[in-house]
Amino acid sequence: MSPALKAISKAGIPEAIAKSELYRYLNEPEEAESICHDILAIEPNHQLALRTLGLSITDQFTGASTDRYSEVQSIFEGLTDPYERYYYLGLLHERRAKVQLRAGRLPHTVRVLLEEAMRCFEEAEKIRPKGNDDSILRWNRCARLLQTHGGGETHSTAEIIDAGDSRPD
């Protein structure tokens, strides 16, 4: 017999969100993901929980075929704010490219992912809130990855991984 899940209270959502973000910072994305599912069980369109859920899943990417890219894409496509939708889809493609590089894929094989990330960041830039340059910063990071690896040069994988965008260790 499998134990039944218990529902959290609506009043507990803000604290649950804070805990899910803390677990991401502690490099425990599975715990963050579980909390997001608890929040979404009682408030299915909670935008912060959806964003955190998607990011928690990307924190678990290994570059394997079992990574849940489609699930994250569906989550981010469901965001109601157009800027966030483009921005987080860009992050998905960028993180997917980085993890595949970390897994040993050759840089030219992930070029299409970086280009798609840049396209999403470009769309987000067009509609970004005033003073929010996050999409430009991410676009520039992808551009630098492409510049570094565009000419077929050989570099170590460690040089192209952006620790600032990875989960904290």
N, C-alpha and C positions, 0 to 999 in steps of 0.2 A: 504494500500500500504506500502510495506516494503522499507525502504531507501536502496539504493545501496551502497555497500562498495566502498571506494575510495582506489586507489592503491598508495603506497608510491613510492618514486624514488629509483633507485639503489644506488644513491649517499647517500641516507639517511639510508642505511642499517647499517653501523657501529654505528651511533647514536641510531638507533632503538634497536640494540643488547644491547648496554649499558643500555638503558631504561628497557629492559626486565629483565636484571640481577638486576637492581636497584629495580624493582617491586618485584622480588623474595626475595631480602633482606628485603624489607618493608613488607613482609608477605602478598603480594597481587598477588598470583599466577594466578588468573584469568586474570588480566591485562597483566602479562608477557606472558601468553598463547596467548592472543589476538594479541599482538605485533608479536610473533613468527609466527602466521598464516599470518599476513600481509607481513612479510619478505618472507615466503615460497610461498606466492602467486606469487611473482615475481622472486624468485630464489629457486625452489623446493628442490634442494639438498644442500642448505646452511647448512653445518655440525654443526656450532655453534648454529644456530637457531633450528636445529633438537634436539640437546642435551638439549638446554634450554627448548624447548617445552616439551620434555619427563620429565625433572626434574620438570617443572611447574605443570604438571599433577600429578606427584607423590606427590608434595606438597599438593595436594587436596585430597589425599587418606584419607578415614575415617575408613576403615575396612569393609565397606558395600559391598554388592554384586554389587552395581552400580559403584564401583571404576573401572576406565578404564585401567585395567592391560593389556589387550590384545592390546589396542591401543599403550600403551607405549612400550610394547614388540616389536611391529611392527616398531615403530619409531627407537628404539635402534638397532634392527636387520638390519635396513637400513643404519646404519653408515658405511662409507667406510673403515675406519681404523680398522683393526682387534683388536688391543689393546683396542681402545675405545668401540668397539662393546661388547667385553667380559666384560670390566670394568663397563659399564653402564647397561648391563643386570644384572650383579651382584648387582649393586645398586638397580635396580628394585626389585629383589627378597628380598634383605635385607630390603628395605623400606616397602615392602608388609608384611614381617614377623613382623616388628616392629609395624606397624599400626594395624595389627590383634591382637598383644599382648596388645596394648593400648586399643583396643576395647573389651578386656576381654577374648579373646581366650586363652585356656590353652597352656603353652609353648610347650608341646609335639606335639600339632597339627600343629605347624608352623616349626617344625624341618626340614621337607623336603624343605621348602623355604630357610632356612638358609644353608642347605647343598648344594642346587643348587646355591645360591649366592657364596658360598665358591668354588664350582667347577668353576664358571665363573671367580672369582678372581684369582684362580690358573692358569687358561688358560691365563689370562691377564698378570700375573706375568712372565710367560715364554717368552713373547714377549714385555715386557715393555721397554720404553725408558730408557737409562742409567740414573741412579740417581732418577728415579721415583719409589717410593715405595708405592704409593697410594693403589695399589691392595693388597699389604701385610698388610697395616694398616687396610683395610676393612676386609680382611680375618681374621686377628686377632680379630677384633671386633665381627665377627660372631662366631668365636671359643669360645670367652669368654661368649657370650650369651648361647651357647650350654653347656659349662662347668658349668655355673651357674644353668642351668635348666635341665641338662642331667640326674640327679639322682632322678628326681621326687620331688625335694625339693620345698617348697612353698616360694616364694619371691613375694614382691609387684611388680606390673607391672612397677611402676616408676623406680625401680632399673635397669630395663633392657632397658629402652629407652635411647638412646644416643642423648642427646640434641645437641651435636656438628654436627650431621648429619641432624637434623630437621631444618625446616625453621626457620629463626630468628623471635623472638616475640617482 
